[in-house]
Structure formats: structure tokens, C-alpha cells
Amino acid sequence: MRESNEKVEEYGFRIIVVAPSNARFIKQFLDAYGSFPFEIVGDPKRKAYSGLGHQTMPKAKLLLAAGLGVITGKVKNFIPKEKSKKNVVMKSMKNADVYIQGGTWIFNEKGDLLWKHIDKSPDDHAKIDDILRQLN
């Protein structure tokens, strides 16, 4: 989404990321991965996630899928080599943040839902072309 922010804004929308983390962890993430051109807010109690129907993937299922992805070459850099990024990923895995499946929600300025995509697995993110088509 970082690379597509400008296009999204051209359609009159803005990206807001809701992360299942507290502000301290979001800061650690930003320190490791760099800044983003949009706001990242925390939902440490996961109220938004559960309220919007997101699911937590069982740990064993996610790790099996990730392992198969690494073996088949579909998943690269599951555990980053850079120490600061690796620390963030490992901490996320311990706190179960990485097991919650995300999604993409488009709301108008009144808060009405226009479109949604709830991820069923880590590789089931909404494609940027589909998102832009919905914004148009």
C-alpha cells in the first residue's frame, strides 16, 4: 500500500492502517521498516478486527502454510535477515499479531461501507488493481 498511496489519494480516498498492536510496538515497526505516507493506528484489544469479522488463523496452520511457501519458493524472506526487522517479526509471532487475518475496507466520507475484502489467509490480500477499480 505504501507504493500505491498516491494513486488512492488521486481518487479522493486515504489509507488508514489498523494494526493489532499498541503504539509502542507500532513505533518499533516503523523504526525497523521506515515511515509510511499514511497513518497507522493501533487496535491492541482487537475490537475492530473482531467487530469487522476478521479471523485469527490457527498458529499451526499459518506456520505450515508459511513453511510450504518457503519450500516451494512462493514465500521469500519469511524471517528477515536484517536484525531490527527480524526482531519485529519474532516479537509479532510471539504476541500472535501475525496470526490475525487482515482485510481491506472502503468507506465513504459519511462512514458508509462501499466495499470490503476480508483475507482468508496470508496470501489472500486484496489486489491493488481491484482496490483501485472499486475506488473508481
PyMOL commands that set and color helices and strands:
alter all, ss='L'
color gray80, all
select helices_A, chain A and resi 2-10+23-33+47-51+59-72+83-95+97-99+128-135
alter helices_A, ss='H'
color red, helices_A
select strands_A, chain A and resi 16-19+39-42+103-107+113-118
alter strands_A, ss='S'
color yellow, strands_A
deselect
rebuild
show_as cartoon
